[in-house]
Amino acid sequence: MSEEKLLVAMKNFGLSSNESKVYLASLELGLSKVSEISKKAKLLRETTYGVINSLMNKGLMSYVLKSGVKYFEAVGSTKLISILKEKERMINNISPDLDLLSKMNITKPAVELFEGKEGLKTINEHVLSSKEVLVIASNKYIKKILEFYFPNFVKRRIKLKIKVKILSDEKPLGKELLQYKPLPKNFNIKTVTYLFNDEVAIISLNQQEPVGIIIKNKEIFNTQKEMFNLLWSLIDK
């Protein structure tokens, strides 16, 4: 599919003209600086930076810091489908083309940052790609921030037969494929930590500025898993 048709399709399901240009440019370039994205999108640097912030708020882009410089990257087509379900047929039509652009990026970041509620949804959608998840969570706070999304997330987790082992401040939603132990009452947290697929996702549940990161590192994952197992063994059912 031509770039012109991709731009038209992206606009039709909700992105502005500049958002469409920046998203596709970033997807094709992979991890890139603002100057590279603005050149590819044929927009002013200042305009591009503002558009990137808009896309990050929608959970469609993330960034990493390298030597004090921000590098940005667009997420793949699966996220677009989950956000814009009413346009699912249109997204599916262009999905192969978007995936082709995404695969052109060879270097993947070790850490991804996501901001806002849509960013947190992106992290949770990524968790659904696993078969088993270890969780340390404040269920109380995540249900407040993702009030309507989270129950549906749990239902899909069960439907996908994803096993969960969870330590939390209150009884979690859903009983199927779930092992649960309560955190000590004096264990006050406002975060969620997911361990899955050799990745660690940490979400800060600040209602004003929720933010989350995904760390893709096997050594960090293994260390966090050992700490989880130790804490699990110390807590009585």
C-alpha positions as CSV (number, residue, x, y, z in Angstrom):
1,M,0.0,0.0,0.0
2,S,1.3,3.5,-0.9
3,E,2.3,6.0,1.7
4,E,-0.5,8.3,0.5
5,K,-3.1,5.6,1.1
6,L,-1.6,4.9,4.6
7,L,-1.9,8.6,5.5
8,V,-5.5,8.7,4.4
9,A,-6.3,5.6,6.4
10,M,-4.6,6.9,9.5
11,K,-6.6,10.2,9.3
12,N,-9.9,8.3,8.8
13,F,-9.6,6.5,12.1
14,G,-8.8,9.6,14.2
15,L,-5.3,10.9,13.8
16,S,-4.7,14.4,12.5
17,S,-2.7,15.0,9.3
18,N,0.5,15.9,11.2
19,E,0.0,13.0,13.7
20,S,-0.4,10.6,10.8
21,K,2.8,11.9,9.2
22,V,4.9,11.8,12.4
23,Y,3.5,8.3,13.4
24,L,4.3,6.7,10.0
25,A,7.7,8.5,9.8
26,S,8.7,7.2,13.3
27,L,7.4,3.7,12.5
28,E,9.5,3.5,9.4
29,L,12.6,5.0,11.0
30,G,12.5,3.1,14.3
31,L,14.2,4.6,17.3
32,S,15.1,8.1,16.2
33,K,15.7,11.7,17.3
34,V,13.1,14.5,16.8
35,S,15.3,16.0,14.1
36,E,15.3,12.8,12.1
37,I,11.5,12.3,12.5
38,S,10.8,15.9,11.5
39,K,12.9,15.6,8.4
40,K,11.2,12.3,7.4
41,A,7.7,13.8,8.1
42,K,8.6,17.1,6.4
43,L,7.5,19.2,9.3
44,L,9.3,21.8,11.5
45,R,11.1,20.5,14.5
46,E,9.0,22.5,16.9
47,T,5.8,21.2,15.2
48,T,7.1,17.6,15.3
49,Y,7.9,17.7,19.0
50,G,4.4,18.9,19.8
51,V,2.9,16.1,17.7
52,I,5.1,13.5,19.3
53,N,3.8,14.6,22.8
54,S,0.2,14.2,21.5
55,L,0.9,10.7,20.2
56,M,2.6,9.8,23.5
57,N,-0.5,10.9,25.4
58,K,-2.5,8.5,23.2
59,G,-0.1,5.7,24.0
60,L,1.2,5.5,20.4
61,M,4.8,6.5,20.9
62,S,7.4,6.1,23.6
63,Y,11.0,7.4,24.2
64,V,14.3,6.3,25.7
65,L,17.3,8.4,26.8
66,K,20.7,7.7,25.4
67,S,23.6,9.9,26.7
68,G,21.0,12.6,27.6
69,V,19.3,12.6,24.2
70,K,15.7,11.5,23.7
71,Y,15.1,8.9,21.0
72,F,11.4,8.3,20.0
73,E,9.7,5.2,18.6
74,A,6.1,4.4,17.5
75,V,4.3,1.4,18.7
76,G,3.0,-1.2,16.2
77,S,-0.4,-1.8,14.6
78,T,-1.8,-4.0,17.4
79,K,-2.0,-1.0,19.7
80,L,-3.9,1.0,17.1
81,I,-6.5,-1.8,16.8
82,S,-7.0,-2.0,20.6
83,I,-7.5,1.8,20.9
84,L,-9.8,2.2,17.9
85,K,-12.0,-0.9,17.9
86,E,-14.7,0.8,15.9
87,K,-12.2,1.1,13.1
88,E,-10.8,-2.4,13.4
89,R,-11.6,-3.4,9.9
90,M,-9.7,-0.4,8.5
91,I,-6.7,-1.1,10.7
92,N,-6.6,-4.8,9.8
93,N,-6.5,-3.7,6.1
94,I,-3.4,-1.7,6.6
95,S,-1.8,-3.8,9.4
96,P,0.6,-5.7,7.1
97,D,2.0,-2.4,5.7
98,L,2.4,-1.0,9.2
99,D,4.2,-4.1,10.4
100,L,6.5,-4.0,7.4
101,L,7.5,-0.5,8.3
102,S,8.0,-1.5,11.9
103,K,10.3,-4.4,10.9
104,M,12.6,-2.0,9.1
105,N,13.8,-1.0,12.6
106,I,16.6,-3.3,13.7
107,T,17.6,-1.7,16.9
108,K,15.1,-2.0,19.7
109,P,15.3,0.0,23.0
110,A,16.0,-1.7,26.3
111,V,13.6,0.6,28.1
112,E,10.3,2.1,26.9
113,L,8.4,4.8,28.7
114,F,4.6,5.3,28.5
115,E,2.6,8.2,29.9
116,G,-1.1,8.8,30.7
117,K,-4.0,6.3,31.0
118,E,-3.6,5.2,27.3
119,G,0.1,4.5,28.0
120,L,-0.9,2.3,30.9
121,K,-3.4,0.5,28.7
122,T,-0.6,-0.1,26.2
123,I,1.5,-1.8,28.9
124,N,-1.4,-4.0,29.9
125,E,-2.1,-5.0,26.3
126,H,1.6,-6.1,26.0
127,V,1.2,-8.2,29.2
128,L,-1.6,-10.2,27.3
129,S,1.1,-11.5,24.9
130,S,2.5,-13.7,27.7
131,K,1.5,-17.1,29.0
132,E,2.3,-16.5,32.7
133,V,2.7,-13.4,34.7
134,L,4.0,-12.6,38.2
135,V,2.4,-9.5,39.7
136,I,3.0,-7.2,42.7
137,A,0.1,-4.7,42.6
138,S,-2.1,-2.2,44.2
139,N,-5.4,-3.5,42.9
140,K,-7.1,-0.7,44.8
141,Y,-5.4,2.1,42.8
142,I,-5.3,0.4,39.4
143,K,-9.0,-0.1,39.5
144,K,-9.5,3.6,40.2
145,I,-7.3,4.8,37.4
146,L,-8.4,2.2,34.8
147,E,-12.0,1.9,36.1
148,F,-13.7,0.7,32.9
149,Y,-10.7,-0.9,31.1
150,F,-9.3,-3.1,33.9
151,P,-12.3,-5.5,34.4
152,N,-12.3,-6.2,30.6
153,F,-8.5,-6.7,30.7
154,V,-9.0,-9.4,33.4
155,K,-11.7,-11.1,31.4
156,R,-9.5,-11.2,28.3
157,R,-6.6,-12.5,30.4
158,I,-8.7,-15.4,31.5
159,K,-10.0,-16.1,28.0
160,L,-6.4,-16.2,26.8
161,K,-5.6,-18.7,29.5
162,I,-2.8,-16.6,31.0
163,K,-1.8,-17.8,34.4
164,V,-1.2,-15.2,37.1
165,K,0.5,-15.3,40.5
166,I,-0.2,-12.1,42.4
167,L,0.7,-10.3,45.6
168,S,-1.6,-7.4,46.1
169,D,-3.2,-5.1,48.7
170,E,-6.7,-6.5,48.1
171,K,-8.3,-9.5,46.5
172,P,-7.9,-9.3,42.7
173,L,-10.6,-9.5,40.1
174,G,-11.1,-13.0,38.5
175,K,-10.4,-16.3,40.1
176,E,-9.5,-18.5,37.1
177,L,-5.9,-19.4,36.5
178,L,-4.9,-17.2,39.5
179,Q,-2.9,-17.7,42.6
180,Y,-3.2,-14.9,45.2
181,K,-1.5,-13.9,48.4
182,P,-2.3,-10.6,50.3
183,L,0.5,-8.2,50.9
184,P,1.1,-7.2,54.6
185,K,-1.2,-4.4,55.8
186,N,1.7,-2.1,56.4
187,F,3.0,-2.8,52.8
188,N,1.7,0.5,51.2
189,I,2.2,0.7,47.5
190,K,0.8,2.7,44.6
191,T,2.4,0.7,41.8
192,V,2.0,-2.4,39.7
193,T,4.9,-4.6,38.7
194,Y,4.4,-7.2,36.0
195,L,7.1,-9.9,35.3
196,F,6.6,-11.7,32.0
197,N,8.5,-12.8,28.9
198,D,11.9,-11.9,30.4
199,E,10.5,-8.3,30.8
200,V,9.7,-6.1,33.7
201,A,6.8,-3.6,33.5
202,I,6.5,-1.1,36.3
203,I,3.5,1.3,36.6
204,S,3.2,4.3,38.9
205,L,-0.4,4.8,39.8
206,N,-0.5,8.5,40.3
207,Q,-4.0,9.6,39.3
208,Q,-2.8,13.0,38.0
209,E,0.2,11.8,36.0
210,P,0.2,7.9,35.6
211,V,3.4,6.6,34.0
212,G,4.9,3.2,33.3
213,I,8.1,1.6,31.9
214,I,8.9,-1.7,30.3
215,I,12.4,-3.0,30.8
216,K,13.5,-5.7,28.4
217,N,16.5,-7.3,30.1
218,K,16.8,-11.0,31.1
219,E,19.1,-10.3,34.1
220,I,16.8,-7.7,35.6
221,F,13.8,-10.0,35.0
222,N,15.5,-12.9,36.7
223,T,16.5,-10.8,39.7
224,Q,13.0,-9.4,40.1
225,K,11.6,-12.9,39.7
226,E,13.9,-14.2,42.6
227,M,12.7,-11.3,44.8
228,F,9.1,-12.1,44.0
229,N,9.5,-15.7,44.8
230,L,11.2,-14.9,48.1
231,L,8.4,-12.5,49.1
232,W,5.8,-15.1,48.0
233,S,7.5,-17.7,50.2
234,L,7.5,-15.4,53.3
235,I,3.8,-14.6,53.1
236,D,1.2,-17.0,54.5
237,K,-1.9,-17.7,52.5
